Amino acid sequence: MRIETIAVHAGHDVDPATAAVTPPIHLSTTFAREADGSYRAGFLYSRYANPNRTALELCLADLEAGAAAAMFSSGSAATMTLLQAIGPNSHVVIPDDAYFGTLKLVRDVFGPWGMELSAVDMTKVGEVERAMRPNTKLVWIETPSNPLLRVADIAAIAAIAHKGGAICAVDNTWGTPVLQRPLDIGADISMHATTKYLGGHSDVLGGALIAKENNELFQRVTSIQMTGGAVPSPFECWLTMRGIRTLPLRVQAQSATAAALAQFLSNHPLVEAVHYPGLPSHSAHAVARKQMSAFGGMMSVQAGRDRGESIAIASRLQLFTQATSLGGTESLIEHRASVEGPGTRAPENLLRVSVGLEHIEDLKEDFDRALNG
Ligand SMILES: *Cc1c(COP(=O)(O)O)cnc(C)c1O
């Protein structure tokens, strides 16, 4: 089945109890036991499993053709659980431009528990190879990356991880299951902040781990999920599932609009640079073409002579709200250097854009007006 069909049907049948077409939300935290001690639908207590979460997990696994999936209360909780499953005294290779929260988890939360890390430039496969150690358990990829939209070669890096006895996990939040399929090209785990494109409406936090195989490592993941309980509520699962129903259509529209906007801005005399993997001028356009079916709704734009001018341009935009996060129906823009603070690697005039579902001509006109002051 194609992903548009999977997104609509996976994890959902007409409700057997009521014939409701739209799935009910099961708020009950506890489930009745039969006289023989069994549980009719296999549910016992909501931290272990809940009908809404189970349905969502089945759907997530189907979206990337994984063997299993586990759902968490945020993207960061999903990452944290994988790191807990990897265990102490292990070494992790991570991109030097990884999502700030991911880097912070590995370094500041797990460092004191004996986790070592090497932060490398993942656009250079040789750097990953050189970083491998005997106790390397995890090679973490994030592509395209934040905020420069750098692209890492998933297949090549996964092969290096496996050669060194490590697993390869990909933060596929920006790629989405629609455009990029890490499990099909060598990765063992695909992670999503479902807060972004899967939820898709900027109204629900969540995170997922999708596994190629339901192996011993992934059973540790689900055991930590059930025991630790960093799980989403039934309503949050329901909202995320509702978002997934339109994921393929939204992502295809956002990709097409972003590609046209990137083209327009890269030809604009008042724009210094556009970072978008779909532009032939992008340094890793060839790698992106190899592993993505389109190039997504995220881009970064360098405009303005300095920080002040760049922020002024963002403030003059009327259709792009200045806010963090991404993947919703509305376009957002963010001055990364001031959000990240001291030590940021983001250029002073860089604006990160999440393209929404507005009409391309309206977005172009808005940018043109804002750039011209
Ligand atoms: C937002 C984001 C996360 C973290 O997700 P939360 O739901 O905010 O915890 C991780 N990775 C990427 C690429 C993200 O964009």
The ligand as an SDF file (V2000), in Angstrom:
LIG
                    3D

 15 15  0  0  0  0  0  0  0  0999 V2000
   11.5080   19.4150   18.0330 C   0  0  0  0  0  0  0  0  0  0  0  0
   12.5700   18.4500   17.7250 C   0  0  0  0  0  0  0  0  0  0  0  0
   12.9850   17.4880   18.6790 C   0  0  0  0  0  0  0  0  0  0  0  0
   12.4230   17.4430   20.0750 C   0  0  0  0  0  0  0  0  0  0  0  0
   11.0560   17.1960   20.1390 O   0  0  0  0  0  0  0  0  0  0  0  0
   10.1520   17.6520   21.3750 P   0  0  0  0  0  0  0  0  0  0  0  0
    8.8080   17.0990   21.0730 O   0  0  0  0  0  0  0  0  0  0  0  0
   10.2010   19.1660   21.4160 O   0  0  0  0  0  0  0  0  0  0  0  0
   10.7610   17.0900   22.6100 O   0  0  0  0  0  0  0  0  0  0  0  0
   13.9710   16.5960   18.3020 C   0  0  0  0  0  0  0  0  0  0  0  0
   14.5390   16.6270   17.0800 N   0  0  0  0  0  0  0  0  0  0  0  0
   14.1590   17.5200   16.1450 C   0  0  0  0  0  0  0  0  0  0  0  0
   14.8220   17.5040   14.8110 C   0  0  0  0  0  0  0  0  0  0  0  0
   13.1810   18.4680   16.4350 C   0  0  0  0  0  0  0  0  0  0  0  0
   12.8400   19.3640   15.4980 O   0  0  0  0  0  0  0  0  0  0  0  0
  1  2  1  0
  2  3  1  0
  2 14  2  0
  3  4  1  0
  3 10  2  0
  4  5  1  0
  5  6  1  0
  6  7  2  0
  6  8  1  0
  6  9  1  0
 10 11  1  0
 11 12  2  0
 12 13  1  0
 12 14  1  0
 14 15  1  0
M  END
$$$$
